[in-house]
């Protein structure tokens, strides 16, 4: 007599095989991970270094990026490349052009299991915008010196009267001819 009337000794291996397939499917799904984060075109040009930024750079903010999560068999493995891609993309959104790496944590075992997270922490910087200098004064052509200020010369004024004219204070030319006070005379009248 069988312990379970509905159990068939031939079906037990098939049930174990199905259970094994389900367990393997779950394991592969958990370990399969996700697509890596692509680095955007502008983010690929952001410098990443442990060195201090150039002098003319200003600090924006501290950023942390993580790739992977969890621990043990059911965790998702992280990589430095993906953490770096995430860090660069975040820096680009801030307008940064330089990242100074201040901490790097690779996956490591803890007291319970192997942690899969890869973490990068960096300070984001951008080049300081130069102070806008005031516009230079408009370029004017220098006034050509025609005469020496204060000098005088003889001239003929209106009606060909003899007179004199003085040089302008800015030396740009002479003032109008000054014939002085003239008395009107009619020819033949004295």
Steps between C-alpha positions, in 0.01 A plus 500: 500500500628849403513776759306733269238331288537752213880493488669319219863402557577583135374860527734594789812548279298716260375716786857543627617592149226763470587639842869511403415684176295756691781557752757538220271741316465716811876496556576598140238776511651637820856485367417619151527865602393793292640679200800716588443874521622668180718808531342794318707674234573811707569301819774296333719812486481576873840448662509253791810501721621467858696824450374842604329699224676783316512834685228673302235234582216547749343227711140409420400202713602155631355212297471127576421234241439130557497202268350172617313418819429232752720213609549133446332297228202733464698823468577690181871533422633852463796629300729801515418584137128527568551700823730734306244539219231593753737745672592669170135527392405659836793742469390602151150585627668741746709662226825358645813447294724339765448229764744450788464145629497497882376145577479168320338190650529177304272202573616332822395227738323595819421277798205340317575494125681661207362849433467578130485883509782704345491860627686809383489837675641812335483878525370666183666820371463731203727764355433841648350741255736792461378829638361714226735789448343835425492583134788718388413857408411545135796559278496851365743625251724763652431855397756617258687805624458769241639786704648587836234610749514876561688581177352745246531554130392763247189428296245656268153521646158562344517748216878442487558703814847452649489330839648244733395165631607306810568128533232299688587372849495137376733583208244366250504817290461875500199701614311710241684801364445811714532826310439710808252787512461633152326816408285491198621750248337584177739563214538864437348598836720620781 
